[in-house]
Amino acid sequence: MSLRLCEVYEVPGLFSVPLMKGESLIGYLRRLAHVNGYRDVSEFLTRFQRKYGRILVENIEQLEQEMGLENGLLVAISPSANPESPSLNWRFERHHSDPICPSCLADGLPFQQTWRHYLVTACHLHKTRLQDVCPVCKATLRPTSGGFDKCSCGFSYSDFPRVAAKDHEVIISALIAGDSTVGERFLDLAGGRQVPKDIGAFINFLASGFAQNRTGKSGKTQTPKSIADSLELIEPLATVFEHWPNGFEEHVRGLILAGNSESNSVPSMLGSWYQRLMKFEDDAYQPFRDAVSRAASTEFKGAYVGKLTPLQAREWVSAKQAAKELGISAQRLVAEVQSGQIAGKQARSGYGHRHTMIPRFEISNIYLDRKRYWDGLQARDYLGVTRKQFDLLRASELIHEVAAEYRPPLVDGCIDSESLKELTTNIRNCTQVQAGETIPFNQLNLRRTTDRAALMHVLQKISTGVIKPVVAEENMRLGEFHFSVSDIDRELGTQRLSKDWTANDVAKLTGWKAQAVTHWCKLGLLGSRTVPHGPSESFLVKPQQLAIFQSEYMPVATLARSRGTTSRKLLSDFESKGIETHGAQMEGKTTRGHLVKLSDLASLLSEAA
């Protein structure tokens, strides 16, 4: 006997123990009762005026406080209506028995949460069947009685008989335990998806599909009270899991053959079983839906298969499934079939429902058309340009939008991707390596020059091959192509109506800060004219205006550099001699861009002489 108690902690009036991995709520309470000297869990819970059941679970936080346990300790292992773990679903909680795995308890493992699920009849670790009847006293093990390591009669749990479980029992237990290694055989767990948290409900649905109640109607079953009842419920699933997928497909064929032979669709033929299947929407259940499709393709001769994924061999596909494949609404597809824009056919069922079917080749055509036409975001991403530069390309007529009346049906994008690929290829084919400074295509924007017309002229020259790229590798987007700065400036020069300079141009010529130049223009100290630049405005300076400015003002920073001193020292000297500065701009807690008049400097020199 090696049941572990782990470390024991003393809390007011009670010794506590930490949780063990996968431990059930009643298992922890049994262990807690044991370390506090109780032989039976019912005696321990009576101390707190509790009995294991719904009321205890619904007031679990209060029980934590009364026992002096850490907040959330019992909440984390309590069953609930919509838990993340399949084994903690209250809907499938066992109320009449508390089965055990003798091998687990002999190995020192705790009472497992999965044992509390009424569809679980086996330990998937030891592949043995759970036991819920004492071999000595013949009493049923119940969650409301019994000890931590012994039956009420004193017989040790670890000495209970070990009976090998059947394969389907082990598989079901592993799935409810969330074992993805087992789940990969039956579920689509691509992309790291976990076993769905409603797997218990799904297995219960499969099992109930085999069961019949007294009226002969399938799908309704009694809640199993014992391991024997659970075994009877899941026994038919042996053909599903042990002979996957053939056993399941054979079951579906039987349901189809037993359905209404006059039905014109799989949903109406399978009835409520089909509706219940479709309620399990998790992508992991797709292999089961595919199996139903395969069974329907051999037993059902009609075209409409409902929400099932049709096989590629089927010529016709429902509008709903086609819409799902294309990523559009089914209403759009139906409307286009009605208008005759795309191929399809429509029929009415006996209930007045209209079924719209689309041929597989038409779906392929629509998919290719939708893939060919892009929206602005896709086009910009392909070219590697900004939205403003993309607008310039459209204004330069390098990119054309296709009007809706000239586009294929069900196409959302308005830009033909083939034309963009052709534009990029043509420019790349003109590549001519040359030395010198280069600039990437995505920097040919209104920051480079404020002359929009000149910039559009440059873009057109690039598209026609007059301006050739210097670097344009095969894996580069258009925005990453490099062009010669001299070529760009030459073409810009041919379009400029004047020799006006931007603030950046003036800054490069003089070594001043572009921010200061702009501020002087705003104050009117430096003559200029304004031009629109996006949402704001820019300043253009004529050469003669710059000459006038330089004949009147001297930046203090420039003067300080020429004399090997600092602007702060000069400003202090000017203030002491009563010389005023102009054009300063606040920047944080200091000022920048001070100007001193040359006439004031001349006066200062005269006084000094």
C-alpha positions, 0 to 999 in steps of 0.5 A, a space after each residue: 500500500 503506497 497511497 501518498 499523502 504528500 506534505 501536510 500543513 496545519 491550518 486552524 483546526 485542520 491539517 491540509 494537504 496540497 492538490 495532486 495532478 488530476 485529483 478529483 474533488 471527492 478524492 481530495 476530500 477523502 485524503 483530507 479526511 484521512 490526514 485529520 484522523 477520519 476513517 470515513 469521508 462522510 464523518 469528516 463532511 458531517 463535521 462541516 454539516 455537509 454531504 457530497 452532492 450538488 449542494 456541496 458543489 454549488 457552495 464550494 467557496 463557502 466550504 473552502 473558507 470553513 475548512 481554512 483552505 486556500 481560496 480557489 483550491 476546491 473550486 479548481 477541481 469542482 465539476 461545473 456546467 461548462 468546464 474547460 476540462 471534459 472530466 469536470 462536466 457536472 452533466 456527466 458526474 456520477 452520483 450513485 458510485 465512486 469507482 476506483 482503479 486499484 493499480 493507480 491507488 497502489 502506485 500512489 496516484 490520487 482518485 482521478 477526475 476522469 473516474 467521476 465521468 459516467 462514460 469512463 469505465 477504464 483507466 487509460 494508464 493501466 488499461 484496466 476496468 474501474 471497480 465500484 463494487 467491493 469484492 468482500 462486502 459486495 457494497 457499491 463504492 459511493 461518493 458519500 461514504 468510504 475511506 481514503 484507502 479502504 472500503 467501509 468494511 476495511 478491505 484495501 482498495 489496492 487489493 481490489 481485482 484487476 480486470 483488463 478493459 476492452 480497447 474501446 473503453 480505454 479509448 473513450 477514457 483517454 479522450 475524456 481525459 484529454 489525451 491528444 495522442 489517442 485523439 489524433 486517431 479519431 479527431 482532426 487536431 491539426 495546428 496543435 488543437 486540443 481535444 474539444 471540451 465537449 468530447 464527453 457530450 459527443 461520445 454520449 451522442 454517439 452511444 445514444 444513437 445505438 440505444 433505444 428506449 421502450 417506445 423504440 425511439 433512438 437517441 434517449 438513454 437512461 443515465 448510468 448509475 454504475 460501471 455495469 450500466 456504463 459498460 452497457 451504454 458504450 458497448 456498441 461504440 466498440 465498432 466505432 472506435 476499434 474498427 475506425 472509420 469503417 465501423 462508424 460508416 457502416 452505422 451511418 449507412 444503417 441509419 440512412 437505410 432505416 430513414 425515410 426512403 422518399 427524402 430528397 436530402 441527407 438531413 431529412 433522411 437522418 432526421 434528429 441524429 443529423 441535427 444533433 451531429 451538426 451541433 458539434 461544430 468544433 473542427 476536430 470533429 471533421 473526420 466524423 462528418 467526412 465519414 458521414 459524407 462517404 457513407 451518404 455518397 454510397 447510399 444516398 443518390 440525391 444531390 443535397 447533403 446538408 452541412 456535410 463536406 462533400 467529397 471531391 468526386 461529387 459533381 454538385 455542392 450545396 450553396 451553403 457548403 460552397 459559400 463556406 469554401 469560398 468565404 462568402 454568404 450563401 445568400 449571395 450565391 443563391 442570388 447569383 444562381 437565380 439571376 443566371 450569373 453563375 451555373 447552378 440549379 434549384 429544387 424545393 423539398 416537400 417542406 417548401 425549402 429551396 435547395 440551391 446546388 452549385 457544380 464543382 467546376 463553377 466553384 473552382 472558377 469563382 475561387 480563381 476569380 476572387 483570388 485574382 482580384 485584390 482590394 487596396 490592402 492586398 495590392 499595397 502589400 504586394 507592391 510594398 508601398 504606403 497608402 499615399 504612394 498607392 494613391 499617387 500610383 493610381 493618380 499616375 494611371 499606373 494602377 487601374 480599378 476595374 468597374 463592377 460591371 466588368 468584373 466576374 460575379 462574386 468578386 469583391 476586389 477591384 484591382 486585377 492582380 495580373 496587371 500589378 504583377 505585369 507592372 512589377 515584372 516590366 520594371 524589374 526587366 529594365 534593371 541597369 546596374 550603375 554606381 552612385 547613391 540610390 533611393 528605394 521606390 517607397 521613398 519616392 513620395 511627397 516628402 522627397 518633393 512637394 511638387 506632386 505633378 513632378 513626382 507623378 511624372 517620375 513614376 510614369 517614367 519608371 513604369 515606361 523604363 525611362 528611369 531604370 532600377 539599379 537593384 530589383 531582385 526577384 524576391 523584392 517587392 516594387 517598393 524595395 526596388 532601388 533607383 539612382 538618385 541622380 536619375 530621379 533628381 534629373 527628371 524632377 528638375 525637368 518638371 520644376 516650374 521654379 528653382 524654389 527650395 523646400 525647408 529640407 533643401 535649405 537645411 542641406 545647403 546651409 547646415 541649419 536645422 530644417 525645423 528652424 528653417 520652417 519656423 522662420 518661414 512661419 514667422 515671415 523672417 525668411 521669405 517663402 510661399 506655402 504649398 499643400 502637403 497632405 493634411 498640412 502645408 510646406 514652405 518653398 523658398 526662392 534663392 533670392 529670398 534666401 540671399 536676402 535672409 542671409 544678408 540680414 540675419 545670422 543664426 547664433 548657432 552658426 556664429 558660435 561654431 565659427 568662434 569655437 564657443 557655445 550658443 548659450 555663451 553668446 546669448 548671455 553676451 548679447 543680453 549683457 550688451 542689450 542686443 536682441 535676438 529673433 526667431 527663437 522657438 521653444 523646445 521643452 524647457 529651452 529655446 532654439 533657432 535664435 537669429 541675430 541681425 548682422 546690423 547689430 553685430 556691426 554696431 557691436 564691432 564698431 563699439 569694440 573698435 
